[in-house]
Amino acid sequence: MSADTAFELGRLYEPIKRIADTLSASQQDIFIRLPGLMAYFPMGIRFANGSVVGHSGAGASLVQTGVCPVGYDGNSFAGLGNGTNYLYTSSGLGITGLETFIEPALRGLTIGGWFKVETMPINGDGVISKDAAAPNAGYALAIRQNGETQFYISQNGTALSLVMSSSATIGEWHFLVGRFTPSTEVAVFVDAVKTVNTTSIGASINVSSQNFEVGRYINDNTRILHSETRDVFVCAAALSDELIEQTRAASSP
């Protein structure tokens, strides 16, 4: 290689590398790098039977009940509601918040995703949950009949450590997240707005025998959320405020 050729290659290397780095960063999915990730459902990839393929973590996939159509608005999403459409898995995700494969300082639970609620719930409807009526309560993120987003965990299957947000706007995409930090707090996030309860917080989460569900609440077909959803995730860790906000900002529809 001549000196002139080597010089020209060196001159071109820096801008080409800058472009390549930008592209690779934009193609990285922030969800698959979350600490303690147990399940992630971007909603765009399906099996032939319509079930949603899970990514990373425990590898659980969501079975569809009803149609749960896939749509696109630049990002894929699943349609919930219409009386029958929700998603579930009977595999795992019974998180206690004390999993030993997580560093002690990070242990807990964070669940969430993007939701566009189309109809105000009548009785309070499910967003993300592994939960049933007492004495088999576990954890749940739901939208109440007044539009408030609530999150709770139960340590003993009956009593709840509960937090409720301000109401979310119907018909718009919102990043809804619930976080449990053992013996410390439960918090719910609606986009960048955080609400916290630090009173009588349990030390762990009861493992409910109910299926893990997206779009239905406490095994009740009258409480199916009419919504679109994407990027549902479950972490056996209490993610920091900063990481939750970074995830929201990087994944906005």
C-alpha positions, -999 to 999 in steps of 0.1 A, spaced: 0 0 0 14 34 -10 17 62 15 -10 81 -5 -34 52 -3 -28 47 34 -34 85 40 -67 84 21 -79 53 40 -70 71 73 -89 102 62 -121 83 54 -120 60 85 -132 86 110 -164 97 93 -173 61 83 -168 49 119 -189 77 132 -218 67 108 -214 30 118 -215 38 155 -246 59 151 -264 31 132 -254 4 156 -266 25 186 -299 31 170 -304 -6 163 -297 -16 199 -329 -24 218 -326 -8 253 -350 -34 268 -328 -64 263 -301 -48 284 -322 -41 314 -309 -56 347 -327 -87 358 -347 -90 326 -371 -120 328 -393 -113 298 -397 -88 270 -424 -87 244 -420 -61 216 -453 -75 202 -442 -75 166 -430 -112 162 -456 -140 163 -458 -177 160 -482 -191 134 -509 -194 160 -507 -157 168 -489 -160 201 -464 -133 209 -427 -144 209 -408 -134 240 -372 -121 239 -345 -126 264 -349 -136 300 -370 -167 308 -381 -169 272 -418 -172 281 -441 -164 251 -476 -149 254 -506 -170 242 -533 -149 227 -569 -152 238 -592 -138 212 -577 -121 181 -552 -96 196 -543 -82 161 -509 -68 153 -508 -32 140 -481 -8 129 -477 29 134 -440 29 128 -437 4 156 -456 -29 160 -482 -33 187 -509 -57 199 -545 -49 201 -563 -58 234 -599 -56 245 -631 -60 225 -644 -83 253 -620 -112 247 -586 -101 235 -557 -105 260 -524 -122 263 -511 -146 289 -485 -172 298 -486 -200 324 -448 -202 323 -428 -187 352 -426 -150 361 -435 -158 397 -410 -132 410 -405 -127 447 -383 -97 445 -355 -115 464 -340 -135 435 -305 -145 445 -291 -141 409 -296 -104 413 -272 -82 433 -288 -75 468 -289 -37 461 -309 -43 429 -334 -69 441 -371 -61 435 -395 -60 406 -401 -36 377 -429 -42 352 -442 -20 324 -446 -11 288 -462 12 263 -501 14 264 -526 34 245 -559 29 264 -589 33 241 -618 31 265 -620 41 302 -624 10 324 -657 4 341 -644 -17 370 -607 -13 367 -588 -33 341 -555 -52 339 -524 -38 323 -497 -64 335 -503 -88 363 -497 -121 379 -525 -118 404 -558 -132 417 -583 -126 445 -571 -131 480 -555 -152 493 -537 -156 460 -527 -120 453 -493 -114 437 -484 -83 417 -504 -61 394 -503 -30 373 -539 -18 364 -560 11 353 -589 20 376 -623 32 365 -613 68 371 -583 65 349 -557 62 376 -528 38 371 -522 16 401 -495 -8 411 -493 -32 440 -476 -62 454 -488 -86 481 -464 -103 505 -489 -127 520 -514 -132 492 -540 -109 509 -528 -75 521 -515 -51 494 -487 -26 493 -504 -2 469 -497 31 450 -519 51 426 -509 77 401 -527 106 386 -550 97 356 -536 90 322 -551 105 290 -573 81 270 -563 76 234 -526 85 237 -495 63 242 -482 63 277 -452 45 293 -467 28 324 -443 12 349 -447 -3 384 -416 -8 407 -412 -27 440 -382 -21 462 -384 -47 491 -392 -32 525 -388 3 510 -414 15 485 -438 8 457 -438 33 429 -458 38 397 -447 59 367 -469 74 341 -444 86 315 -420 108 336 -444 114 365 -436 92 395 -459 85 425 -445 66 456 -458 49 487 -433 41 514 -458 30 542 -461 -7 552 -441 -21 523 -436 -59 522 -403 -76 521 -411 -99 492 -439 -108 468 -463 -138 472 -461 -161 441 -496 -162 428 -508 -193 409 -526 -171 384 -512 -168 349 -491 -139 340 -514 -117 319 -512 -86 297 -546 -69 293 -567 -87 319 -571 -84 356 -575 -110 384 -587 -138 361 -619 -118 352 -631 -115 316 -651 -84 326 -619 -66 333 -601 -68 300 -583 -36 290 -593 -20 257 -559 -9 246 -529 -11 222 -497 -23 237 -460 -28 229 -426 -33 246 -440 -51 277 -411 -60 300 -406 -78 334 -374 -73 355 -366 -91 387 -349 -59 398 -358 -25 411 -347 -3 382 -335 32 390 -355 63 382 -328 73 357 -329 39 338 -367 39 337 -366 74 321 -338 64 297 -359 34 286 -390 56 281 -371 82 261 -354 56 239 -385 36 231 -412 63 226 -437 53 198 
